[in-house]
C-alpha cells in the first residue's frame, strides 16, 4: 500500500493513462499491492520514461521504489523474459505472462476463441479437490438476438511437475502475441463475419444428411433478430422435407 502522499502523486502522474490505472492491482493507488509486483514488470519501460520527466522531488521518491522492485526481482524478471522469448513458461513465471486488457487465446467446446483478460492471473483453491488452480477473468462478445458482453473466466491447474517448462501455446489460455500468426488472421476474419450479424447478411446453409453428406438447402437473410431457435426450426424443417 502506498502510504506516502508524494509517492501516490508520483504514481498517479505516471499512471495518467486510464488504462494504466486500470492495470494497477485493484485499480486504485490506495490498494495493497503484493510481491512480485507484476504491474511494474509489464509497465517498467513506460514508467521509466515518465519518471525522467518528473520534477526532482517526485522523481526521487518513485525512483527509490522502482530501484527496490528492480533489485529485489531482477532475477525473476530476467527469467520470465528469457523463457517467454523462447515460447516457454514455468510455474514460477506464469503470473508474469498475463496482464489486464490483454487479448488471449482459449478453447471453448473444442473451438479456439479469443477473449480479453479482465484482471491479473490469480491462484485460488478448487472448492472440490482443494488443489491450487489458476483463474483468469476474461470477457468476450456473445450473440443471442443481440450482442452482449459476457464474463468468460478461465480456470486451470498446472499439470505435471512444478519444475517442468511448458510451451506457452500448450496452456488452456495464453496471450495472443504468442499464437501462430495465421491464427490471429483467422480469428480476425471470423470476428468480422460475426460482427456483420449486426446487420442483414446472406449466408449459405447446409444440412448434414444421415449418410454424412452435406446438402445445400439454400441461402437465408440473417438479421440480429434471427434467433438460434429459428435456425433449429429450419434445420428440422429441411430434414423433414428431404427425408419425409
C-alpha positions as CSV (number, residue, x, y, z in Angstrom):
1,X,0.0,0.0,0.0
2,X,1.3,3.4,-0.9
3,X,1.2,5.5,2.3
4,X,3.4,8.4,1.2
5,X,1.3,11.2,-0.3
6,X,4.1,12.4,-2.6
7,X,4.6,8.8,-3.8
8,X,0.9,8.4,-4.5
9,X,1.1,11.7,-6.5
10,X,4.1,10.4,-8.5
11,X,2.4,7.1,-9.3
12,X,-0.8,8.9,-10.2
13,X,1.0,11.0,-12.7
14,X,3.0,8.0,-14.0
15,X,-0.3,6.2,-14.5
16,X,-2.1,9.2,-16.0
17,X,-3.4,6.9,-18.8
18,X,-6.7,5.5,-17.6
19,X,-5.8,2.1,-18.9
20,X,-2.6,2.1,-16.8
21,X,-4.6,2.9,-13.6
22,X,-7.0,0.1,-14.5
23,X,-4.0,-2.3,-14.8
24,X,-2.7,-1.3,-11.4
25,X,-3.6,-4.1,-8.9
26,X,-7.0,-3.3,-7.5
27,X,-7.4,-0.3,-9.8
28,X,-6.7,2.2,-7.1
29,X,-3.4,3.6,-5.8
30,X,-4.7,3.1,-2.2
31,X,-5.0,-0.6,-2.6
32,X,-2.4,-3.0,-1.3
33,X,0.0,-4.4,-3.9
34,X,1.9,-7.7,-3.3
35,X,5.2,-9.0,-4.5
36,X,6.4,-9.8,-7.1
37,X,4.7,-6.6,-8.5
38,X,3.6,-7.8,-11.9
39,X,2.4,-4.3,-12.8
40,X,5.9,-3.0,-12.6
41,X,7.2,-5.8,-14.8
42,X,4.7,-5.0,-17.6
43,X,4.9,-1.2,-17.3
44,X,8.6,-0.7,-16.3
45,X,9.7,0.7,-19.7
46,X,6.9,3.3,-19.9
47,X,7.2,4.1,-16.2
48,X,11.0,4.8,-16.6
49,X,10.2,7.3,-19.5
50,X,7.7,9.2,-17.4
51,X,9.9,9.3,-14.3
52,X,12.5,11.1,-16.3
53,X,10.1,13.9,-17.0
54,X,9.1,14.4,-13.3
55,X,10.3,17.2,-11.1
56,X,13.2,16.2,-8.8
57,X,11.2,15.8,-5.6
58,X,8.7,13.3,-7.2
59,X,11.4,11.6,-9.2
60,X,13.4,10.9,-6.1
61,X,10.6,9.1,-4.3
62,X,9.3,7.0,-7.2
63,X,12.9,6.2,-8.3
64,X,13.6,4.7,-4.9
65,X,10.5,2.5,-5.2
66,X,11.5,1.4,-8.8
67,X,15.1,0.6,-7.7
68,X,13.8,-1.5,-4.8
69,X,11.5,-3.5,-7.1
70,X,14.2,-3.9,-9.7
71,X,16.9,-5.1,-7.3
72,X,14.5,-7.4,-5.5
73,X,13.0,-9.1,-8.5
74,X,15.6,-8.6,-11.3
75,X,16.3,-12.3,-11.4
76,X,12.6,-13.3,-11.8
77,X,12.1,-10.6,-14.4
78,X,15.1,-11.8,-16.5
79,X,14.0,-15.4,-16.1
80,X,10.5,-14.6,-17.4
81,X,11.9,-12.6,-20.3
82,X,14.3,-15.4,-21.3
83,X,11.6,-18.1,-21.2
84,X,8.9,-16.1,-22.9
85,X,11.3,-15.2,-25.8
86,X,11.6,-19.0,-26.4
87,X,7.8,-19.5,-26.2
88,X,8.2,-21.3,-22.9
89,X,6.7,-20.7,-19.4
90,X,7.4,-22.1,-15.9
91,X,5.3,-22.4,-12.8
92,X,7.3,-19.5,-11.3
93,X,6.9,-17.2,-14.3
94,X,3.3,-17.9,-15.4
95,X,1.9,-14.9,-13.5
96,X,4.2,-12.6,-15.5
97,X,2.5,-13.9,-18.7
98,X,-0.8,-12.0,-18.3
99,X,-2.0,-8.5,-17.6
100,X,-5.4,-6.8,-17.7
101,X,-6.9,-5.8,-21.1
102,X,-4.8,-8.3,-23.0
103,X,-6.0,-10.4,-25.9
104,X,-5.8,-14.1,-25.0
105,X,-6.5,-17.4,-26.8
106,X,-8.6,-20.1,-25.1
107,X,-10.7,-23.1,-26.1
108,X,-14.4,-23.3,-25.8
109,X,-16.3,-26.5,-26.7
110,X,-13.2,-27.6,-28.7
111,X,-13.1,-24.4,-30.7
112,X,-10.3,-21.8,-30.5
113,X,-11.7,-18.4,-29.3
114,X,-10.3,-15.0,-28.5
115,X,-11.0,-13.2,-25.2
116,X,-9.9,-10.1,-23.4
117,X,-8.4,-10.5,-19.9
118,X,-10.2,-8.6,-17.2
119,X,-7.6,-8.8,-14.4
120,X,-4.3,-10.3,-13.3
121,X,-3.9,-14.1,-13.2
122,X,-4.8,-15.3,-9.7
123,X,-4.2,-18.5,-7.8
124,X,-7.2,-20.0,-5.9
125,X,-8.0,-23.4,-4.4
126,X,-10.6,-25.6,-6.1
127,X,-13.6,-26.0,-3.9
128,X,-14.0,-29.7,-4.6
129,X,-10.4,-31.0,-5.0
130,X,-8.9,-28.3,-2.7
131,X,-5.8,-28.2,-5.0
132,X,-4.4,-24.9,-6.3
133,X,-5.9,-23.6,-9.5
134,X,-5.2,-20.6,-11.7
135,X,-8.0,-18.2,-12.6
136,X,-8.0,-15.6,-15.3
137,X,-11.2,-13.5,-15.5
138,X,-12.0,-12.6,-19.1
139,X,-14.8,-11.2,-21.2
140,X,-15.9,-11.8,-24.8
141,X,-18.8,-10.8,-27.1
142,X,-21.8,-13.1,-27.4
143,X,-24.7,-13.1,-29.8
144,X,-28.2,-14.2,-28.9
145,X,-30.6,-11.9,-30.8
146,X,-28.2,-9.1,-29.9
147,X,-24.6,-8.7,-29.0
148,X,-23.7,-8.7,-25.3
149,X,-20.5,-8.6,-23.2
150,X,-20.2,-11.9,-21.3
151,X,-17.9,-12.8,-18.4
152,X,-15.9,-15.8,-19.6
153,X,-13.4,-16.7,-16.8
154,X,-10.8,-19.5,-17.4
155,X,-9.7,-21.9,-14.7
156,X,-6.9,-24.4,-15.0
157,X,-4.3,-26.2,-13.0
158,X,-0.6,-26.7,-13.6
159,X,-0.4,-30.3,-14.7
160,X,2.9,-32.2,-14.1
161,X,5.9,-31.1,-12.1
162,X,6.3,-27.5,-11.0
163,X,9.9,-27.8,-12.2
164,X,8.7,-28.5,-15.7
165,X,8.9,-26.0,-18.6
166,X,5.8,-25.8,-20.8
167,X,5.2,-24.4,-24.3
168,X,3.1,-21.3,-23.8
169,X,0.8,-22.5,-26.6
170,X,0.1,-25.7,-24.6
171,X,-1.7,-23.7,-21.8
172,X,-5.5,-23.7,-21.7
173,X,-5.3,-19.9,-22.1
174,X,-2.3,-17.8,-23.3
175,X,-1.7,-14.3,-24.8
176,X,-2.5,-13.7,-28.4
177,X,1.0,-12.4,-29.0
178,X,2.4,-16.0,-28.6
179,X,-0.1,-17.5,-31.0
180,X,0.8,-18.5,-34.6
181,X,0.4,-15.5,-36.9
182,X,-2.1,-17.3,-39.1
183,X,-4.3,-18.0,-36.1
184,X,-4.7,-14.3,-35.4
185,X,-5.7,-13.7,-39.1
186,X,-8.3,-16.5,-38.9
187,X,-9.7,-15.1,-35.7
188,X,-9.9,-11.6,-37.1
189,X,-11.7,-12.9,-40.2
190,X,-14.2,-14.8,-38.1
191,X,-14.7,-11.8,-35.9
192,X,-15.5,-9.6,-38.9
193,X,-18.2,-12.1,-40.0
194,X,-19.5,-12.4,-36.5
195,X,-19.7,-8.6,-36.2
196,X,-21.5,-8.5,-39.6
197,X,-24.5,-10.1,-37.9
198,X,-25.4,-6.7,-36.5
199,X,-26.9,-6.0,-40.0
200,X,-28.6,-8.1,-42.6
201,X,-26.3,-10.6,-44.3
202,X,-26.9,-13.5,-46.6
203,X,-25.3,-16.9,-45.7
204,X,-25.4,-20.3,-47.2
205,X,-27.0,-23.1,-45.1
206,X,-26.1,-26.8,-45.4
207,X,-27.9,-29.7,-43.8
208,X,-25.9,-32.9,-42.9
209,X,-27.7,-35.9,-44.2
210,X,-27.8,-39.2,-42.3
211,X,-25.3,-40.5,-44.9
212,X,-22.8,-37.9,-43.8
213,X,-23.1,-35.8,-46.9
214,X,-23.8,-32.1,-46.9
215,X,-26.9,-31.0,-48.8
216,X,-27.3,-27.3,-49.8
217,X,-30.7,-26.1,-48.7
218,X,-30.5,-22.5,-49.7
219,X,-29.4,-19.0,-48.7
220,X,-31.0,-17.1,-45.9
221,X,-31.2,-13.5,-44.9
222,X,-30.0,-13.2,-41.3
223,X,-30.6,-10.2,-39.1
224,X,-29.9,-9.7,-35.4
225,X,-33.4,-10.9,-34.6
226,X,-32.8,-14.2,-36.5
227,X,-32.5,-16.3,-33.4
228,X,-30.8,-19.6,-32.7
229,X,-34.3,-21.1,-32.3
230,X,-35.1,-20.2,-35.9
231,X,-32.0,-22.0,-37.1
232,X,-33.0,-25.1,-35.2
233,X,-36.6,-25.0,-36.7
234,X,-35.2,-24.5,-40.2
235,X,-32.9,-27.5,-39.8
236,X,-35.8,-29.7,-38.7
237,X,-38.0,-28.5,-41.5
238,X,-35.3,-29.1,-44.1
239,X,-34.7,-32.7,-42.9
240,X,-38.5,-33.4,-42.8
241,X,-38.8,-32.1,-46.4
242,X,-35.8,-34.2,-47.6
243,X,-36.5,-37.5,-45.8
244,X,-40.2,-37.3,-45.4
